[in-house]
Amino acid sequence: MTAGNGVSRGARSRYIRHFVERRSYLLQRLTPDEFFAHARIELRYVENGGPLPDDDALARAAGMRMATWARLRGKLLALGLLRVEAGLLIDDDQDRSLATQERSSQRGRAGAAAKWGGLRSV
């Protein structure tokens, strides 16, 4: 059974449970300033649509000085929340979320095209 938007209630429930568990995990291990800096990084990650360059701009996005960001970055890497590959900061959890959103969007566009016969010009 779907919840009105094509997402099953079970899938929505699993997502919410995962979201809450991840936030609880972070709140237990990070200070409030670190938690909100990580949240700002996650938002920038989603805005960017994927991995972020691991540089000074990322420290500014987190709202921290470079030295403070370096300490938090080390903590997030140690917790397994982030990884660095080829100079990019990668969040596997956010990558999965972005991929799910893209698949959902493609299904929605395909459904609309099937129902309405493609895009119409006005």
N, C-alpha and C positions, 0 to 999 in steps of 0.2 A: 504494500500500500504506500502511495506517495503522499507527501505533505503539501500538495498543491503546486509544487514547482518542479516536479519530476525527480526529486530526491526522496529516497525511501526514508521512513522514520528511523529505521535501524541504522542506516548510513549516517543520518544527521546525529543520532544519539552517540554513535561511535566517534564522530568528529568532535562533538562537544566534550565527551569524556576525555579524549586525547588532549584537547585544548586545555581543559581544566587541569589535567594531570601534569602537563608540561609547565603551565604557569605555577602550579604548586611546587613542582620540583625546583624551578628557578627561584621562587620566593624563599625557599628554605636555604638556598646556597649563595644567593647574591644579596648585597645590600640594596636598599631602595634606589639609590642613585645608579647602581650597576644594572638593576632590573630595568629601569626606565631607559637607560642608555641602550641596553639590548633591544628593548621594544622599538626605539627609534631606528636602530640598525635593521630590524625586521621590516619596518615600514619602508625604509629606503630600498631594501632588497626587493620588496614587492613592486614598488614604483619602478625600479630598474628592470624588473622582469627576469631577474636571475642574479648570478654571482656579481659581487662588487669588487672593484680594485682595492687591494689592501694598502692604503696610503693615507696621507695626511687628511685628505677630504673625508675619509671614513671616520677619522677621529672627530672632525668638526660635525659630521652628521650625528655622531653619538653625543655631541655637546660636551666633549672632553678635550683636555690638552693631550698632546701626543703621548707624553709619559704616562698619564693616567689611563689612556686608551690602551697602551701597550700592556699594562698590568691586567686590565679587564679582558683584553684579547687573549692573553695567556690563560686566564681563568676559564674563559669560554671554550678555548681549545682543549684544556685539560678535562672539562666536563663533557666533552664530546658533542657540544652544541654546534660548533663550527669546525671547519677544516680549511686549510690553505692549500691551494693547488695552482701552480703556474702564476703566482702573484695575485690570485683571486681568492676572496673570502667566500666560502661556500657553506650554505645552510641546507643540508639534505632535507630537513623537514619542510622548509619553505619551498624547495624545489618540487617536492611531491605535491604540495598544496597548489603551486602554480600549474603543474601538469594536470592536476584534477580540474582546476578552473578552466584550462584551455580545452580539455576534452568535453566538459560540460557546455562550453560556449559553442564548440563545433557541432555538438548534437543539437543544440538549440537552433543554430543557423540552418542545419540540415532539415530539421523539423519544420521550421518556418518556410523554407524553400519548397518543401513537399506540400505543405498546406496552402501556401499562397502563390506558388508557381514562380519563385525566385524574386529578385528585387524589382521593384517598379519605380519608374521615374515619374516625378510629379510635374 
